[in-house]
């Protein structure tokens, strides 16, 4: 899986196009980084930049952008509507694909340290990267903004995580953090009434809405607002309970509503000792912000939503809840819209949700999963949805051999060149074995007699797709691995030093050329396991497909083993050779047992 990180730095300049261009040019100058979006705001005097790429390349681009911004932006002259305390105000790193939150925390620490030490800018770590619990919340870190920064730096409790504690008047300070991917998501309504969109938005968002009584069905906003009474009682937002103290309400809220009332009051700006104003009813989803608006270009109202953590509150759950809230009010939802980009994992989750609701197999190819999510969420309702542009980290195969048409690939194998050769063909054979296992599972899911096997079949199909994709990537990996050997062979060998370097490079090249087909053997074994799992439960009319899949997978394993064995004599590392031989022997024995079990099941079925 490709390793992708998103970074969304915010710069305190939204009016001077020349300065913004110089900063973004710096980002685009770093290889392996793609600039996705540049969003300047004149009123806020702030520009939000979105870039993606490999972790280290994005880290380098972020540092260079901070450096350039510090040279171009003078915070002493800055005025804008948005809270800020530095030329580069925030630098969040976001995991997208093949990267964990822990990876992004480490990245934030590395970049923050570099900004502090090399550029002399005070750096505060926030969100998941925060060094202290009270620094997780960006608003708290930025309290006082630029105008109060000198005083903050003089406070022992607010010493920066990196960089000097002296006031940098021109650059200010920078917050560097790690957070989950924020999905900008809009839900479309069949109305132009903004108040209807707000009505649903307030029911969904974490902040919730004012508690009301009386005429609240079907439109909640028509009811009477419930305010904190002056008699010292504490009404509960979600229900009719009223405590005689904050502590009594806090205990009730924790027991009945499983919530932290202290944190809730703090987020709402309510003083527990002297509450006043409207009582708040809870919203349905955590880490969700939402509001209603009308988009003239679409001639309809939308619920504008920020999914701050799609792993906690995924798009499909919010979408279905919005449907239910709209239905209560006689409103229809016609579809939804992704603004900007979305991680593949978020799309996959939504696809799996809807496939399971339909009792369809979840083990289908990646493009089919994405299309399922697009159609189920109505993502083409008001605007085009181009998968290549919108979905980040979508698994795929981009190797030159795997991308070739079947006959073109066969022609390439037949030519007078050593690659593609047996290793690539072995990987392709194994991929076909995994694909056939997935196919049989998917066909079985649609048959009523297999309803009680739904979970098992989905698991086989899911794993079949995964092993198929790995083996397809192996088609190119095998050829690329042998290229290292060829490069080593071409190294100069005129001197003793050159000969030693060449020998070392050839040894390493042959090790890689051995490990790649060894991985192919292991993956072919996995494909055989899937064939063995589904053989006893498949429809007799599909047993030939299972048998064919097992034969293909076993042939791939045996062929890949030849490629392992032919490289071993070129390796002088005896421990490597012994370990590889032991591993290969065990895998081949397992493959033979699995292939025999499938063959016996096929013969039993065909014989009947």
C-alpha positions as CSV (number, residue, x, y, z in Angstrom):
1,X,0.0,0.0,0.0
2,X,1.3,3.4,-0.9
3,X,2.2,5.6,2.1
4,X,0.4,8.9,1.9
5,X,0.3,11.8,4.3
6,X,-1.8,14.9,4.0
7,X,-0.6,18.3,5.4
8,X,-2.8,21.4,5.6
9,X,-0.7,24.4,6.6
10,X,-2.5,27.7,7.3
11,X,-0.5,30.9,6.4
12,X,-1.4,34.3,7.7
13,X,-1.7,35.9,4.3
14,X,-4.8,35.8,2.2
15,X,-4.6,39.0,0.1
16,X,-1.2,39.2,-1.6
17,X,-1.3,36.7,-4.4
18,X,2.4,37.1,-5.0
19,X,3.4,36.0,-1.5
20,X,0.9,33.1,-1.6
21,X,2.4,32.0,-5.0
22,X,6.0,32.1,-3.6
23,X,5.0,29.9,-0.7
24,X,3.1,27.4,-2.9
25,X,6.0,27.4,-5.4
26,X,8.3,26.3,-2.6
27,X,5.9,23.3,-1.9
28,X,5.7,22.3,-5.5
29,X,9.5,22.4,-5.8
30,X,9.7,19.3,-3.5
31,X,9.6,16.1,-5.5
32,X,6.9,13.6,-4.6
33,X,4.5,16.2,-3.2
34,X,1.2,17.1,-4.9
35,X,-0.4,20.4,-4.2
36,X,-4.1,19.7,-4.1
37,X,-5.7,23.0,-3.1
38,X,-4.9,26.7,-2.3
39,X,-7.7,28.5,-0.6
40,X,-7.1,32.2,0.3
41,X,-9.5,34.4,2.2
42,X,-9.3,38.2,2.1
43,X,-11.4,38.8,5.2
44,X,-9.5,36.3,7.3
45,X,-6.2,37.3,5.6
46,X,-5.4,33.6,5.7
47,X,-4.6,30.9,3.1
48,X,-5.2,27.2,3.7
49,X,-3.0,24.9,1.6
50,X,-3.5,21.2,1.1
51,X,-0.7,18.9,-0.1
52,X,-0.2,15.1,-0.1
53,X,2.7,12.8,-0.7
54,X,5.1,10.4,1.0
55,X,5.7,11.2,4.7
56,X,9.3,12.5,4.4
57,X,8.6,14.4,1.2
58,X,5.6,16.2,2.8
59,X,7.6,16.9,5.9
60,X,10.3,18.6,3.8
61,X,7.7,20.6,1.8
62,X,6.1,21.7,5.1
63,X,9.4,22.9,6.5
64,X,10.4,24.8,3.4
65,X,6.9,26.4,3.2
66,X,7.2,27.6,6.9
67,X,10.7,28.9,6.2
68,X,9.5,30.9,3.1
69,X,6.5,32.2,5.0
70,X,8.7,33.5,7.8
71,X,10.7,35.4,5.2
72,X,7.7,36.9,3.4
73,X,5.1,37.5,6.1
74,X,5.5,40.2,8.9
75,X,3.1,39.5,11.7
76,X,3.5,43.0,13.0
77,X,1.5,44.2,10.0
78,X,-1.1,41.4,10.0
79,X,-4.8,42.0,10.5
80,X,-7.5,39.4,9.8
81,X,-10.7,38.0,11.2
82,X,-9.4,34.5,11.9
83,X,-7.6,33.6,15.2
84,X,-3.8,33.4,14.5
85,X,-0.4,33.7,16.2
86,X,2.1,33.1,13.5
87,X,3.1,33.6,9.9
88,X,2.6,29.9,9.5
89,X,-0.2,29.5,12.0
90,X,-0.8,25.7,12.0
91,X,0.8,22.7,10.4
92,X,-1.3,19.6,10.9
93,X,-0.2,16.2,9.5
94,X,-3.0,13.7,8.6
95,X,-2.7,10.0,7.9
96,X,-4.3,9.0,4.6
97,X,-2.9,5.6,3.4
98,X,-0.4,3.2,4.8
99,X,0.4,5.6,7.6
100,X,-0.7,5.6,11.3
101,X,-1.5,8.4,13.6
102,X,1.7,7.5,15.5
103,X,3.6,8.0,12.3
104,X,2.1,11.5,12.0
105,X,2.9,12.3,15.6
106,X,6.5,11.5,15.0
107,X,6.5,13.6,11.8
108,X,5.0,16.5,13.7
109,X,7.8,16.2,16.3
110,X,10.5,16.1,13.6
111,X,9.2,19.1,11.7
112,X,8.4,21.0,14.9
113,X,11.9,20.5,16.2
114,X,13.4,21.6,12.9
115,X,11.3,24.7,12.7
116,X,12.2,25.6,16.3
117,X,15.9,25.0,16.0
118,X,16.7,26.0,12.4
119,X,14.3,28.9,12.1
120,X,14.1,30.2,15.7
121,X,10.3,30.1,15.8
122,X,8.5,29.0,18.9
123,X,6.6,25.8,18.2
124,X,3.7,24.3,20.1
125,X,2.6,20.7,19.5
126,X,-1.2,20.1,19.5
127,X,-3.9,17.5,19.0
128,X,-2.5,14.0,18.9
129,X,1.0,15.3,18.9
130,X,0.5,17.4,22.1
131,X,3.1,17.0,24.8
132,X,0.6,17.9,27.5
133,X,-3.2,17.2,27.7
134,X,-4.0,20.9,28.0
135,X,-2.3,21.5,24.7
136,X,-4.4,19.1,22.6
137,X,-7.0,21.8,21.9
138,X,-5.7,24.3,19.3
139,X,-7.9,27.1,20.6
140,X,-6.2,26.8,24.0
141,X,-2.8,26.7,22.4
142,X,-3.6,29.9,20.4
143,X,-5.3,31.7,23.3
144,X,-4.1,35.4,23.3
145,X,-3.2,35.1,19.6
146,X,-0.2,37.0,18.3
147,X,-0.9,40.1,20.4
148,X,-0.6,38.1,23.6
149,X,2.3,35.8,22.5
150,X,5.1,37.7,24.3
151,X,3.2,37.4,27.6
152,X,2.5,33.7,26.9
153,X,6.1,32.9,26.2
154,X,7.1,34.5,29.5
155,X,4.7,32.1,31.4
156,X,6.5,29.0,32.7
157,X,3.4,26.9,31.9
158,X,3.4,27.9,28.2
159,X,7.0,27.4,27.3
160,X,7.2,26.2,23.7
161,X,7.9,22.5,22.9
162,X,10.6,23.6,20.5
163,X,12.5,26.8,19.7
164,X,13.2,29.8,21.7
165,X,10.9,31.2,24.5
166,X,11.8,34.7,23.3
167,X,9.2,36.6,21.2
168,X,9.8,36.4,17.4
169,X,8.0,39.6,16.4
170,X,8.0,38.9,12.6
171,X,7.2,35.2,12.5
172,X,5.2,34.8,15.7
173,X,4.7,31.1,16.7
174,X,3.6,28.0,14.9
175,X,1.4,25.1,16.1
176,X,2.4,21.7,14.6
177,X,0.2,18.8,15.1
178,X,-1.3,15.5,14.0
179,X,-5.0,15.0,13.5
180,X,-7.5,12.8,11.7
181,X,-8.6,13.5,8.2
182,X,-11.3,16.2,8.0
183,X,-13.9,15.4,5.3
184,X,-15.9,18.4,4.1
185,X,-19.2,16.8,3.3
186,X,-22.5,18.4,2.2
187,X,-26.0,16.7,2.2
188,X,-28.4,17.9,-0.5
189,X,-32.1,18.6,0.3
190,X,-35.1,19.1,-2.0
191,X,-35.8,22.5,-0.6
192,X,-34.3,26.0,-0.6
193,X,-35.3,26.6,3.0
194,X,-32.2,27.3,5.0
195,X,-34.1,26.8,8.3
196,X,-35.0,23.3,7.3
197,X,-31.3,22.5,6.6
198,X,-30.4,24.0,10.0
199,X,-33.1,22.0,11.7
200,X,-31.4,18.8,10.6
201,X,-27.9,20.0,11.0
202,X,-28.4,20.9,14.6
203,X,-29.8,17.5,15.3
204,X,-26.7,15.8,13.8
205,X,-23.8,17.9,15.0
206,X,-22.0,17.2,18.3
207,X,-22.8,20.7,19.7
208,X,-26.5,19.9,19.4
209,X,-29.1,22.7,19.7
210,X,-31.2,24.6,22.2
211,X,-33.5,22.4,24.2
212,X,-37.2,23.2,23.3
213,X,-40.6,22.0,24.5
214,X,-44.1,22.3,23.2
215,X,-44.6,22.4,19.5
216,X,-41.4,20.5,18.5
217,X,-43.0,17.9,16.1
218,X,-42.2,17.7,13.3
219,X,-40.1,20.9,13.4
220,X,-38.1,21.3,16.5
221,X,-37.3,25.0,16.0
222,X,-41.0,25.9,16.5
223,X,-40.9,24.9,20.2
224,X,-40.3,27.1,23.2
225,X,-36.7,27.5,24.3
226,X,-35.8,26.0,27.7
227,X,-33.5,28.2,29.7
228,X,-31.6,27.6,33.0
229,X,-34.1,28.6,35.7
230,X,-33.3,31.1,38.4
231,X,-34.2,28.7,41.2
232,X,-30.9,26.9,41.1
233,X,-32.0,23.7,39.4
234,X,-30.1,22.1,36.6
235,X,-32.3,20.8,33.7
236,X,-30.8,18.0,31.6
237,X,-30.6,18.7,27.9
238,X,-31.5,15.2,26.4
239,X,-34.3,14.3,28.9
240,X,-36.7,15.8,31.5
241,X,-34.4,15.2,34.6
242,X,-33.5,18.3,36.7
243,X,-30.9,18.2,39.4
244,X,-30.6,20.4,42.4
245,X,-26.9,20.8,41.8
246,X,-24.4,20.5,39.0
247,X,-22.9,17.4,40.7
248,X,-26.4,15.7,40.7
249,X,-26.9,16.5,37.0
250,X,-23.3,15.4,36.2
251,X,-23.9,12.0,37.8
252,X,-27.2,11.6,36.0
253,X,-25.6,12.6,32.7
254,X,-22.8,10.1,33.1
255,X,-25.1,7.3,34.1
256,X,-28.0,7.8,31.7
257,X,-26.4,9.5,28.8
258,X,-22.8,8.1,29.1
259,X,-21.3,11.6,28.8
260,X,-18.9,14.0,30.5
261,X,-20.9,17.0,31.5
262,X,-17.9,19.0,32.7
263,X,-16.4,18.8,29.2
264,X,-19.8,19.4,27.6
265,X,-20.3,22.6,29.6
266,X,-16.8,23.8,28.9
267,X,-17.3,23.3,25.1
268,X,-20.6,25.2,25.3
269,X,-19.2,28.0,27.4
270,X,-21.6,27.4,30.3
271,X,-20.4,28.1,33.8
272,X,-21.3,25.1,36.1
273,X,-21.4,27.3,39.1
274,X,-23.8,29.9,37.6
275,X,-25.4,28.5,34.4
276,X,-27.5,30.9,32.3
277,X,-29.0,31.1,28.9
278,X,-30.5,28.2,26.9
279,X,-30.1,24.6,28.0
280,X,-28.5,22.5,25.2
281,X,-29.8,19.2,23.8
282,X,-27.1,16.8,22.6
283,X,-26.4,16.2,19.0
284,X,-26.2,12.7,17.6
285,X,-22.6,12.5,16.4
286,X,-19.3,13.1,18.0
287,X,-16.6,15.0,16.0
288,X,-19.2,16.4,13.7
289,X,-19.8,20.1,12.9
290,X,-22.8,21.1,10.8
291,X,-24.9,24.1,9.7
292,X,-27.5,24.7,7.0
293,X,-27.0,27.0,4.0
294,X,-28.4,27.6,0.6
295,X,-26.3,27.2,-2.6
296,X,-27.7,29.4,-5.3
297,X,-25.7,27.5,-8.0
298,X,-27.5,24.3,-7.0
299,X,-30.9,26.0,-6.3
300,X,-31.2,24.0,-3.1
301,X,-30.4,23.9,0.6
302,X,-27.5,21.8,1.9
303,X,-26.4,20.6,5.3
304,X,-22.8,21.7,5.4
305,X,-20.8,19.2,7.5
306,X,-17.3,18.8,8.8
307,X,-16.5,15.1,9.6
308,X,-13.6,15.8,11.9
309,X,-13.0,12.0,12.4
310,X,-14.7,9.7,9.9
311,X,-13.5,6.7,12.0
312,X,-15.8,7.9,14.8
313,X,-18.6,9.3,12.8
314,X,-18.5,8.0,9.2
315,X,-20.2,9.6,6.3
316,X,-22.8,6.8,5.7
317,X,-24.0,6.9,9.3
318,X,-24.4,10.7,9.2
319,X,-26.1,10.4,5.8
320,X,-28.6,7.8,7.0
321,X,-29.4,9.7,10.2
322,X,-30.0,12.8,8.1
323,X,-32.4,10.8,5.9
324,X,-34.4,9.8,9.0
325,X,-34.5,13.4,10.3
326,X,-35.6,14.6,6.9
327,X,-38.2,11.9,6.6
328,X,-39.8,13.0,9.9
329,X,-40.2,16.5,8.4
330,X,-41.4,15.5,5.0
331,X,-38.2,16.5,3.4
332,X,-36.2,14.4,0.8
333,X,-32.5,14.0,0.6
334,X,-31.4,13.8,-3.0
335,X,-27.7,13.0,-2.5
336,X,-24.5,14.4,-1.1
337,X,-21.3,16.1,-2.0
338,X,-17.6,15.7,-1.1
339,X,-15.8,19.0,-1.1
340,X,-12.1,18.5,-1.8
341,X,-10.8,15.0,-1.4
342,X,-11.6,11.9,0.7
343,X,-9.5,9.0,1.9
344,X,-10.1,5.7,0.2
345,X,-10.7,4.0,3.6
346,X,-13.7,6.3,4.2
347,X,-15.2,5.3,0.9
348,X,-14.5,1.6,1.5
349,X,-16.2,1.8,4.9
350,X,-19.3,3.3,3.3
351,X,-19.3,0.7,0.5
352,X,-19.1,-2.2,2.9
353,X,-21.9,-0.7,5.0
354,X,-24.3,-0.6,2.0
355,X,-23.2,-3.9,0.6
356,X,-23.9,-5.6,3.9
357,X,-27.3,-3.9,4.1
358,X,-28.0,-5.4,0.7
359,X,-26.5,-8.8,1.7
360,X,-24.1,-8.5,-1.1
361,X,-20.5,-9.6,-1.0
362,X,-18.0,-7.1,0.4
363,X,-15.1,-8.8,-1.4
364,X,-15.3,-7.0,-4.7
365,X,-12.6,-5.1,-6.6
366,X,-11.5,-1.7,-5.4
367,X,-13.1,0.3,-8.2
368,X,-16.4,-1.5,-7.6
369,X,-16.2,-0.6,-3.9
370,X,-15.7,3.0,-4.7
371,X,-18.5,3.1,-7.2
372,X,-20.8,1.5,-4.6
373,X,-20.1,4.3,-2.2
374,X,-20.5,7.0,-4.9
375,X,-24.0,5.6,-5.9
376,X,-25.2,4.9,-2.3
377,X,-24.3,8.3,-1.0
378,X,-25.5,10.1,-4.2
379,X,-22.1,11.8,-4.7
380,X,-22.9,12.8,-8.3
381,X,-26.1,14.6,-7.3
382,X,-25.0,18.2,-7.7
383,X,-21.4,18.0,-9.1
384,X,-19.2,15.5,-10.9
385,X,-17.2,13.0,-8.9
386,X,-14.0,12.0,-10.6
387,X,-12.5,9.1,-8.6
388,X,-8.9,9.8,-9.6
389,X,-9.1,13.4,-8.4
390,X,-11.3,12.9,-5.3
391,X,-10.1,9.7,-3.7
392,X,-6.8,9.6,-1.9
393,X,-4.8,6.4,-1.3
394,X,-6.9,4.3,-3.6
395,X,-5.2,0.9,-3.9
396,X,-4.2,0.2,-7.5
397,X,-1.6,-1.4,-9.7
398,X,0.5,1.1,-11.7
399,X,3.4,-1.2,-12.8
400,X,4.1,-1.2,-16.6
401,X,3.7,-5.0,-16.9
402,X,0.5,-5.3,-14.8
403,X,-1.1,-2.5,-16.8
404,X,-0.5,-4.3,-20.1
405,X,-3.4,-6.0,-22.0
406,X,-3.3,-9.8,-21.8
407,X,-1.9,-10.5,-25.2
408,X,0.6,-7.6,-24.9
409,X,1.9,-9.1,-21.7
410,X,2.2,-12.6,-23.3
411,X,4.1,-11.1,-26.2
412,X,6.4,-9.3,-23.7
413,X,7.2,-12.7,-22.0
414,X,7.9,-14.3,-25.4
415,X,10.6,-11.8,-26.5
416,X,14.4,-12.3,-26.3
417,X,14.7,-10.5,-23.0
418,X,15.1,-12.0,-19.5
419,X,12.2,-10.0,-18.0
420,X,9.4,-10.4,-17.6
421,X,10.1,-14.0,-17.0
422,X,9.1,-16.9,-14.8
423,X,8.8,-14.9,-11.6
424,X,6.3,-12.5,-13.1
425,X,4.3,-15.3,-14.7
426,X,4.3,-17.2,-11.4
427,X,2.8,-14.1,-9.7
428,X,0.1,-13.8,-12.4
429,X,-0.8,-17.4,-12.0
430,X,-1.2,-17.0,-8.3
431,X,-3.3,-13.8,-8.8
432,X,-5.7,-15.8,-11.0
433,X,-6.0,-18.4,-8.3
434,X,-7.0,-15.8,-5.7
435,X,-9.3,-14.1,-8.2
436,X,-11.2,-17.4,-8.8
437,X,-11.6,-18.0,-5.1
438,X,-13.1,-14.5,-4.7
439,X,-15.3,-15.0,-7.8
440,X,-16.8,-18.2,-6.4
441,X,-17.4,-16.6,-3.0
442,X,-19.1,-13.6,-4.6
443,X,-21.3,-15.8,-6.8
444,X,-22.3,-17.9,-3.8
445,X,-23.4,-14.9,-1.8
446,X,-26.1,-14.1,-4.3
447,X,-27.7,-17.6,-3.8
448,X,-30.4,-18.1,-1.1
449,X,-29.0,-21.5,0.0
450,X,-25.8,-19.8,1.2
451,X,-27.5,-17.2,3.4
452,X,-26.2,-18.8,6.6
453,X,-22.6,-18.7,5.1
454,X,-22.7,-14.9,4.4
455,X,-20.0,-13.9,6.9
456,X,-17.7,-16.7,5.8
457,X,-18.1,-16.0,2.1
458,X,-17.6,-12.3,2.6
459,X,-14.4,-13.1,4.5
460,X,-13.1,-15.4,1.7
461,X,-14.0,-12.8,-1.0
462,X,-12.3,-9.9,1.0
463,X,-9.1,-12.0,1.4
464,X,-9.3,-13.2,-2.2
465,X,-9.3,-9.6,-3.4
466,X,-6.4,-8.7,-1.1
467,X,-4.1,-11.6,-2.1
468,X,-5.0,-11.1,-5.8
469,X,-3.9,-7.5,-5.6
470,X,-0.7,-8.4,-3.9
471,X,0.2,-10.9,-6.5
472,X,-0.7,-8.6,-9.4
473,X,1.8,-6.1,-7.9
474,X,4.3,-9.0,-7.7
475,X,4.2,-9.2,-11.5
476,X,6.2,-6.0,-11.7
477,X,8.1,-6.4,-8.4
478,X,9.8,-9.6,-9.7
479,X,11.1,-7.8,-12.8
480,X,12.2,-4.8,-10.8
481,X,14.0,-7.0,-8.3
482,X,16.2,-8.6,-11.0
483,X,17.0,-5.2,-12.3
484,X,19.1,-4.6,-9.2
485,X,21.2,-7.7,-10.1
486,X,21.7,-6.3,-13.6
487,X,22.7,-2.9,-12.3
488,X,25.3,-4.6,-10.0
489,X,26.7,-6.6,-12.9
490,X,27.3,-3.4,-14.8
491,X,29.3,-1.8,-12.0
492,X,33.0,-1.2,-12.7
493,X,35.5,-3.8,-11.5
494,X,38.9,-2.4,-12.5
495,X,40.2,-2.0,-8.9
496,X,40.0,-4.2,-5.8
497,X,37.7,-1.7,-4.1
498,X,35.4,-1.6,-7.2
499,X,35.3,-5.4,-7.3
500,X,34.4,-5.5,-3.6
501,X,31.7,-2.9,-4.0
502,X,30.3,-4.8,-7.0
503,X,30.3,-8.1,-5.2
504,X,28.5,-6.6,-2.2
505,X,25.9,-5.0,-4.6
506,X,25.4,-8.3,-6.4
507,X,24.9,-10.1,-3.1
508,X,22.2,-7.6,-2.0
509,X,20.6,-7.7,-5.5
510,X,20.3,-11.5,-5.4
511,X,18.9,-11.3,-1.9
512,X,16.1,-9.0,-3.1
513,X,15.6,-11.2,-6.2
514,X,15.2,-14.1,-3.9
515,X,12.8,-12.5,-1.4
516,X,10.4,-11.3,-4.0
517,X,9.5,-14.8,-5.4
518,X,9.6,-16.2,-1.9
519,X,6.8,-13.7,-1.0
520,X,5.0,-14.9,-4.2
521,X,5.1,-18.5,-2.9
522,X,3.6,-17.3,0.4
523,X,0.9,-15.4,-1.3
524,X,0.1,-18.3,-3.6
525,X,-0.2,-20.4,-0.4
526,X,-2.7,-17.9,0.9
527,X,-4.7,-18.2,-2.4
528,X,-4.7,-22.0,-2.0
529,X,-6.0,-21.7,1.6
530,X,-9.0,-19.7,0.3
531,X,-9.7,-22.3,-2.4
532,X,-9.5,-25.0,0.3
533,X,-11.9,-23.0,2.5
534,X,-14.5,-22.6,-0.1
535,X,-14.3,-26.0,-1.8
536,X,-16.4,-27.9,0.8
537,X,-19.2,-25.3,0.8
538,X,-19.4,-24.2,-2.8
539,X,-22.2,-24.9,-5.3
540,X,-21.3,-28.1,-7.2
541,X,-21.7,-26.2,-10.4
542,X,-18.8,-24.0,-9.4
543,X,-16.4,-26.7,-8.1
544,X,-14.5,-26.6,-11.4
545,X,-13.7,-23.0,-10.8
546,X,-12.4,-23.7,-7.4
547,X,-10.3,-26.5,-8.7
548,X,-8.9,-24.3,-11.5
549,X,-8.1,-21.6,-8.9
550,X,-6.2,-24.1,-6.8
551,X,-4.2,-25.4,-9.8
552,X,-3.3,-21.9,-10.8
553,X,-2.2,-20.9,-7.3
554,X,-0.2,-24.1,-6.8
555,X,1.5,-23.7,-10.2
556,X,2.4,-20.1,-9.2
557,X,3.9,-21.4,-5.9
558,X,5.9,-24.1,-7.6
559,X,7.1,-21.7,-10.3
560,X,8.0,-19.0,-7.9
561,X,10.0,-21.6,-5.9
562,X,12.1,-22.3,-8.9
563,X,13.0,-18.6,-9.0
564,X,14.0,-18.7,-5.3
565,X,16.2,-21.7,-5.8
566,X,18.0,-20.4,-8.9
567,X,19.1,-17.3,-7.0
568,X,20.4,-19.0,-3.8
569,X,23.7,-20.3,-5.2
570,X,24.7,-16.7,-5.9
571,X,24.4,-15.7,-2.2
572,X,27.3,-16.3,0.1
573,X,25.4,-15.4,3.3
574,X,24.9,-19.0,4.7
575,X,22.4,-17.9,7.4
576,X,20.2,-16.2,4.8
577,X,20.5,-19.2,2.5
578,X,19.6,-21.7,5.3
579,X,16.6,-19.6,6.6
580,X,15.3,-19.1,3.1
581,X,15.5,-22.8,2.3
582,X,13.7,-23.8,5.5
583,X,10.9,-21.2,4.9
584,X,10.5,-22.4,1.2
585,X,10.4,-26.0,2.2
586,X,7.6,-25.4,4.7
587,X,5.6,-23.3,2.3
588,X,5.8,-25.8,-0.5
589,X,4.7,-28.7,1.8
590,X,1.7,-26.6,2.9
591,X,0.9,-25.8,-0.7
592,X,1.0,-29.5,-1.7
593,X,-1.3,-30.4,1.2
594,X,-3.8,-27.7,0.3
595,X,-3.8,-28.5,-3.4
596,X,-4.4,-32.2,-2.6
597,X,-7.3,-31.3,-0.3
598,X,-8.9,-29.2,-3.0
599,X,-8.3,-31.8,-5.7
600,X,-9.9,-34.5,-3.5
601,X,-13.0,-32.2,-2.9
602,X,-13.3,-31.5,-6.6
603,X,-13.0,-35.2,-7.5
604,X,-15.6,-36.1,-4.8
605,X,-18.0,-33.5,-6.2
606,X,-17.5,-34.4,-9.9
607,X,-17.7,-38.1,-9.1
608,X,-21.1,-37.7,-7.6
